């Protein structure tokens, strides 16, 4: 009998606790948009009638990319980085170590030779 009273009190406490945590229902919130419905509808119609809309991206040929640097500059930077003597060394490679490059860069040596 005593166990039944304890269990019923625990159940009532649990119900009271869940009732306190319930959130109020405010109804459906109105949609907020910066664009007009007609503009969105017109864009949807244009997208739906576009040719080749279901073609995979890579199957239409190479895509154009806007170049931000000259190709020769990018190539020179890549070659310089690839031939750096300490390119694969990180400061965390060894405990309490610091990278101090004492080796001359091959590209600098070639430039001084010219």
C-alpha positions as CSV (number, residue, x, y, z in Angstrom):
1,X,0.0,0.0,0.0
2,X,2.8,2.4,0.9
3,X,4.6,1.6,-2.4
4,X,1.4,2.4,-4.3
5,X,1.1,5.8,-2.7
6,X,4.8,6.6,-3.5
7,X,4.3,5.5,-7.2
8,X,1.1,7.5,-7.5
9,X,2.8,10.6,-6.0
10,X,5.8,10.2,-8.4
11,X,3.4,9.9,-11.4
12,X,1.5,13.0,-10.4
13,X,4.8,14.9,-9.9
14,X,5.9,13.8,-13.4
15,X,2.7,14.9,-15.0
16,X,2.9,18.3,-13.2
17,X,6.5,18.8,-14.4
18,X,5.6,18.0,-18.0
19,X,2.7,20.4,-17.9
20,X,4.8,23.2,-16.7
21,X,7.3,22.8,-19.6
22,X,4.6,22.8,-22.3
23,X,5.0,25.7,-24.8
24,X,2.0,27.8,-25.9
25,X,0.7,27.4,-29.4
26,X,0.7,30.7,-31.2
27,X,-0.9,29.5,-34.4
28,X,0.6,29.6,-37.9
29,X,3.0,32.4,-38.4
30,X,2.7,34.5,-41.5
31,X,5.4,34.0,-44.2
32,X,7.9,36.8,-44.3
33,X,9.6,37.5,-47.7
34,X,11.4,40.3,-49.3
35,X,10.2,39.4,-52.7
36,X,6.8,39.8,-54.3
37,X,4.8,36.7,-55.1
38,X,4.6,37.7,-58.8
39,X,8.4,38.0,-59.0
40,X,8.9,34.5,-57.5
41,X,6.2,33.1,-59.8
42,X,7.9,34.6,-62.9
43,X,11.2,33.2,-61.9
44,X,9.7,29.8,-61.4
45,X,8.1,29.9,-64.9
46,X,11.5,30.9,-66.4
47,X,13.3,28.1,-64.6
48,X,10.7,25.5,-65.6
49,X,10.9,26.4,-69.2
50,X,14.7,26.6,-69.4
51,X,16.3,24.3,-71.9
52,X,18.4,21.3,-70.6
53,X,17.3,21.9,-67.1
54,X,17.6,18.3,-66.1
55,X,21.1,17.7,-67.5
56,X,23.9,17.0,-65.1
57,X,26.2,19.9,-64.5
58,X,29.4,18.3,-65.9
59,X,27.8,17.0,-69.1
60,X,27.5,20.4,-70.8
61,X,31.2,20.9,-71.4
62,X,33.7,23.0,-69.5
63,X,32.3,25.9,-67.5
64,X,33.9,29.3,-67.8
65,X,35.6,30.7,-64.7
66,X,36.5,34.3,-64.2
67,X,40.2,34.6,-63.8
68,X,41.4,36.9,-61.0
69,X,45.1,36.5,-61.8
70,X,47.3,36.1,-64.9
71,X,48.0,32.5,-65.7
72,X,51.8,33.0,-65.7
73,X,51.7,34.5,-62.2
74,X,49.7,31.6,-60.9
75,X,52.0,29.1,-62.6
76,X,55.1,30.8,-61.1
77,X,53.6,30.8,-57.6
78,X,52.8,27.1,-58.0
79,X,56.3,26.1,-59.1
80,X,57.8,28.2,-56.3
81,X,55.6,26.6,-53.7
82,X,56.2,23.1,-55.1
83,X,60.0,23.5,-55.0
84,X,60.3,25.0,-51.6
85,X,62.7,23.0,-49.4
86,X,60.5,23.1,-46.3
87,X,57.0,22.8,-47.9
88,X,56.0,19.6,-46.0
89,X,57.2,20.8,-42.6
90,X,54.7,22.1,-40.1
91,X,55.3,23.9,-36.9
92,X,53.5,21.1,-35.0
93,X,55.7,18.4,-36.5
94,X,57.8,18.1,-33.3
95,X,57.1,19.2,-29.8
96,X,58.3,22.8,-29.0
97,X,59.7,23.2,-32.5
98,X,59.8,26.3,-34.7
99,X,60.4,26.3,-38.4
100,X,63.4,28.4,-39.4
101,X,64.3,27.8,-43.0
102,X,68.0,27.8,-43.4
103,X,67.9,26.3,-46.9
104,X,67.9,28.7,-49.8
105,X,65.0,28.4,-52.2
106,X,66.0,26.8,-55.5
107,X,64.1,29.5,-57.5
108,X,66.0,32.3,-55.6
109,X,69.3,30.6,-56.4
110,X,68.4,30.4,-60.2
111,X,67.4,34.0,-60.2
112,X,70.7,35.1,-58.6
113,X,72.6,33.0,-61.1
114,X,71.1,34.9,-64.0
